[in-house]
Amino acid sequence: MSVFTTVTPQELGAWLKNYALGELVELKGIAAGITNTNYAVTTTQGKYVLTLFEALQAHELPFYVNLMAHLAHHGIACAAPIANQRDEYIDTLAGRPTVIVGWLQGEPVTTPTTAQCRALGTMLAQMHRAGETYPGRMANPRGPAWWTATAADLYGYLDEAEATQLRNELALQARYRFSHLPSGVVHCDLFRDNVLMHGEQIGGFIDFYYACNDILIYDLAITLNDWCAQEGGEIDAARAEALCAGYQSVRPFSQSERDAWPVMLRAAALRFWVSRLWDWHKPQAGELTFRKDPNVFQRILRHHATRGDTPRWL
């Protein structure tokens, strides 16, 4: 993600002696995202991604790191963590908890094709299936309680129309409870920049550091809102249908999930509208930082609300 913590080649070269990864050839900061520090690391043996965690502490990381190892073991294309010579996935560098993972082939796409969306939906459902045997548990730290508390600190930055839309959506979401819906391990941030595509095939899922246990179709809704949205906030029907068809080829929706789907799409848009508003108005200082436009999800949310309760794209 953005580079908040600077690591020199000399520091990394010494650190790499704890791993069987060869000698450092190149170190390059990755200026994208908003939460952690990421570097592309090239050694004499290959290419890797080094992550330094700016907010999460070492004791909070095992859920995420072990999940990536579990999913990779079950055939899900994802960034598998690499252990050091002490057989530990989680290390320390520059005073930060640190993980290094293998570099995956592929590139993020800007405008996905329907075939790519179908492949994504299929692998997302396969990931949900593989997660059924993962023993770790993590409640979603950015669920409804977080939306409400964070929004209270944001109203002063919004104009009247924005504040009214936000209050109304929070009130609508508060009327719903979805504990009866299938839940499990979810990625919760499977945006285009967190999926590497190799043609029409999935090269890999990356950045699992918002993963948690939550409603499975909420994960699909988050994914759809990014992969299928157009510039004005409208949803591209062909891409959305392909994504949902791919997903349901592995894990079909139940009737209760179909009934909840329209509100879940709105919940997924609300979550990222709120988080982007927070990052926009209260950015974290960093050497290289990248803020994302919150209005993107405000527009997506408005379009979902306009469509009402009619299920779409299923």
C-alpha positions in Angstrom: 0.0 0.0 0.0 1.3 3.6 0.5 4.8 3.9 1.8 4.5 5.2 5.4 7.6 3.5 6.7 10.9 3.8 4.8 13.1 0.8 4.5 16.6 1.1 3.0 18.2 -1.5 0.8 20.8 -2.0 3.5 18.2 -2.7 6.2 16.3 -5.1 4.0 19.5 -6.9 2.9 20.3 -7.6 6.5 16.7 -8.7 7.2 16.7 -11.1 4.3 19.5 -13.1 5.9 16.7 -14.6 8.1 15.1 -16.1 5.0 16.2 -18.5 2.2 15.3 -16.0 -0.5 18.7 -15.1 -1.8 20.4 -11.7 -2.0 18.6 -8.4 -2.5 18.6 -7.1 -6.1 15.9 -4.3 -6.1 13.6 -2.7 -3.6 10.8 -0.5 -4.8 7.9 1.1 -2.9 4.3 0.5 -4.1 2.3 3.7 -4.0 -1.3 2.4 -4.0 -3.9 2.0 -1.2 -4.1 3.6 2.1 -3.4 1.3 5.0 -0.1 -0.5 5.1 3.4 -0.1 3.6 4.2 -2.4 0.6 7.4 -2.9 -1.3 8.2 -4.9 -4.4 11.3 -7.0 -3.5 13.5 -8.7 -6.1 16.2 -11.1 -5.0 18.5 -13.4 -6.8 15.9 -16.1 -6.3 12.7 -14.4 -7.4 10.2 -11.6 -6.7 8.2 -10.9 -3.6 5.9 -8.4 -1.8 7.0 -7.1 1.6 4.3 -5.7 3.8 4.9 -3.6 6.9 1.8 -3.1 9.0 1.1 0.5 10.2 -2.0 -0.2 12.3 -2.2 -3.9 13.0 0.0 -5.3 15.8 1.9 -8.6 15.5 -0.6 -10.4 17.8 -3.5 -9.4 15.5 -1.9 -10.8 12.3 -2.1 -14.6 12.7 -5.8 -14.7 11.5 -4.9 -13.1 8.2 -1.5 -14.7 7.6 -2.7 -18.3 8.5 -5.8 -17.7 6.3 -3.6 -17.0 3.3 -1.6 -20.1 3.9 -4.8 -22.2 4.4 -6.4 -20.9 1.2 -3.2 -21.4 -0.9 -3.0 -25.0 0.5 -6.6 -25.5 -0.8 -5.8 -24.3 -4.3 -7.1 -20.8 -4.1 -4.8 -18.4 -6.1 -3.6 -16.1 -3.4 -0.4 -14.6 -2.0 1.1 -17.4 0.2 3.2 -16.1 3.2 6.8 -17.3 3.4 8.3 -18.4 6.7 11.7 -17.3 8.1 14.4 -19.6 9.4 12.5 -19.7 12.7 9.5 -21.1 10.8 7.5 -17.9 11.5 5.4 -16.1 9.0 5.3 -12.8 11.0 8.6 -11.0 11.5 9.7 -7.4 12.4 11.4 -4.8 10.2 11.9 -1.1 10.9 9.9 -1.5 14.1 6.8 -2.8 12.3 5.3 -6.3 12.1 6.2 -7.6 8.7 5.2 -10.4 6.3 6.7 -11.4 3.0 4.7 -13.2 0.3 5.4 -14.6 -3.1 4.9 -12.4 -6.1 1.9 -13.6 -8.2 1.7 -13.4 -12.0 -0.8 -11.1 -13.5 -2.0 -7.5 -13.4 -5.0 -5.6 -12.1 -7.5 -4.7 -14.8 -9.2 -1.3 -15.2 -12.2 -2.4 -17.2 -13.0 -6.1 -16.6 -14.6 -8.2 -19.3 -17.6 -10.4 -18.6 -15.3 -13.5 -18.8 -13.0 -12.0 -16.2 -16.0 -11.2 -13.9 -17.3 -14.8 -14.3 -13.9 -16.2 -13.4 -13.7 -13.9 -10.4 -17.1 -14.9 -9.1 -16.2 -18.6 -9.5 -13.0 -18.2 -7.5 -14.6 -16.1 -4.8 -17.2 -18.8 -4.2 -14.4 -21.4 -4.2 -12.6 -19.3 -1.6 -15.8 -19.2 0.5 -15.9 -23.0 0.3 -12.3 -23.4 1.2 -12.8 -21.1 4.2 -15.3 -23.5 5.7 -12.5 -25.6 7.2 -10.4 -22.6 8.4 -10.5 -22.6 12.2 -9.7 -18.9 12.8 -12.4 -16.5 13.8 -12.4 -12.7 13.4 -15.5 -10.5 13.8 -15.7 -7.7 11.1 -14.1 -4.6 12.7 -15.7 -2.4 10.1 -19.3 -3.5 10.4 -22.5 -1.5 11.3 -21.2 -0.4 14.7 -18.1 1.1 13.0 -20.1 2.8 10.3 -22.3 4.5 12.8 -19.4 5.7 15.1 -17.3 6.8 12.2 -20.1 8.7 10.5 -20.7 10.7 13.7 -17.2 12.2 13.3 -17.7 13.0 9.6 -21.0 14.9 9.4 -19.1 18.2 10.0 -17.2 17.7 6.8 -20.2 17.1 4.6 -22.7 19.4 2.9 -26.3 19.1 3.9 -27.3 16.7 1.0 -24.4 14.4 1.8 -25.1 14.3 5.5 -28.8 13.6 4.9 -28.0 10.7 2.5 -25.6 9.2 5.0 -28.0 9.5 8.0 -30.9 8.0 5.9 -28.8 5.1 4.8 -27.5 4.3 8.3 -31.1 4.4 9.5 -32.2 2.0 6.8 -29.4 -0.4 7.5 -30.1 -0.4 11.2 -33.6 -1.8 10.5 -32.1 -5.0 9.1 -30.5 -8.0 10.8 -28.8 -10.8 8.7 -27.6 -13.3 11.3 -29.7 -16.0 9.6 -27.7 -15.7 6.4 -24.8 -18.0 5.5 -21.6 -16.6 6.9 -17.9 -17.5 6.9 -14.5 -16.3 5.9 -14.7 -13.3 3.6 -12.1 -11.1 1.9 -14.1 -7.9 2.4 -11.8 -5.8 0.0 -11.8 -7.7 -3.3 -11.5 -4.7 -5.5 -9.9 -4.7 -8.9 -6.5 -3.6 -7.5 -6.6 -6.7 -5.2 -7.1 -9.2 -8.0 -4.4 -10.1 -10.5 -5.6 -11.2 -13.8 -3.7 -13.4 -16.3 -5.8 -12.9 -19.4 -9.2 -14.3 -18.5 -7.8 -16.4 -15.6 -7.3 -15.4 -12.0 -3.6 -14.8 -11.3 -4.3 -14.3 -7.6 -6.1 -12.6 -4.8 -4.0 -10.3 -2.7 -4.3 -8.0 0.4 -6.3 -10.1 2.8 -5.8 -7.7 5.7 -9.6 -6.8 5.9 -10.5 -10.5 5.9 -12.9 -11.6 8.7 -16.0 -13.7 9.3 -19.1 -12.1 7.9 -22.1 -12.7 5.6 -20.9 -14.4 2.4 -23.1 -12.5 0.0 -21.8 -9.2 1.6 -18.4 -10.2 0.2 -19.9 -10.7 -3.2 -21.7 -7.3 -3.0 -18.4 -5.5 -2.1 -16.8 -7.2 -5.1 -19.7 -6.4 -7.5 -19.8 -2.7 -6.5 -16.2 -2.2 -7.6 -15.9 -4.6 -10.6 -19.2 -3.8 -12.2 -19.7 -0.1 -11.5 -19.5 2.5 -14.2 -18.2 6.0 -13.9 -21.6 7.5 -12.9 -22.3 4.8 -10.3 -24.6 2.7 -12.5 -23.9 -1.1 -12.5 -23.0 -2.7 -15.8 -25.6 -5.5 -16.0 -23.6 -7.8 -18.2 -20.6 -7.8 -15.9 -22.8 -8.1 -12.8 -24.7 -11.1 -14.3 -21.4 -12.8 -15.2 -20.0 -12.3 -11.7 -23.1 -13.6 -10.0 -23.4 -16.5 -12.4 -19.8 -17.5 -11.8 -20.3 -17.4 -8.1 -23.5 -19.4 -8.1 -22.0 -22.1 -10.3 -20.1 -23.1 -7.1 -22.4 -21.8 -4.3 -26.0 -21.0 -5.3 -27.9 -18.3 -3.4 -30.6 -19.4 -1.0 -34.0 -17.7 -1.1 -33.1 -15.8 2.0 -29.9 -14.5 0.4 -31.9 -13.4 -2.7 -34.3 -11.5 -0.5 -31.4 -9.7 1.3 -29.4 -9.0 -1.8 -30.6 -5.5 -2.6 -30.0 -4.2 1.0 -26.6 -6.0 1.0 -25.5 -4.2 -2.1 -26.3 -0.9 -0.3 -24.5 -2.0 2.8 -21.4 -2.8 0.8 -21.5 0.7 -0.8 -22.1 2.4 2.5 -19.1 0.7 4.2 -16.7 2.0 1.5 -18.3 5.4 1.3 -17.8 5.9 5.0 -14.2 4.6 5.0 -13.2 6.7 2.0 -14.8 9.8 3.6 -12.7 9.1 6.7 -9.5 8.6 4.7 -10.2 11.7 2.6 -10.8 14.1 5.5 -8.5 12.5 8.0 -5.6 11.1 6.0 -2.7 9.3 7.6 0.7 11.0 7.0 3.0 9.0 4.7 5.9 9.3 2.3 3.8 8.2 -0.6 0.1 8.3 -0.1 -2.9 7.6 -2.2 -6.4 8.7 -1.3 -9.5 7.3 -3.1 -12.5 9.4 -4.1 -15.4 8.8 -1.7 -17.9 10.1 -4.1 -17.5 7.0 -6.2 -19.4 5.0 -3.5 -21.9 7.7 -2.8 -23.0 7.5 -6.4 -23.1 3.7 -6.4 -25.2 3.8 -3.2 -27.6 6.3 -4.7 -28.1 4.1 -7.8 -28.7 1.0 -5.6 -31.3 3.0 -3.6 -33.0 4.2 -6.8 -33.5 0.6 -7.9 -35.3 -0.3 -4.7 -35.9 -3.9 -3.5 -36.0 -5.7 -6.8 -33.2 -8.3 -6.9 -30.9 -7.8 -9.9 -28.3 -9.8 -11.8 -29.1 -13.2 -10.0 
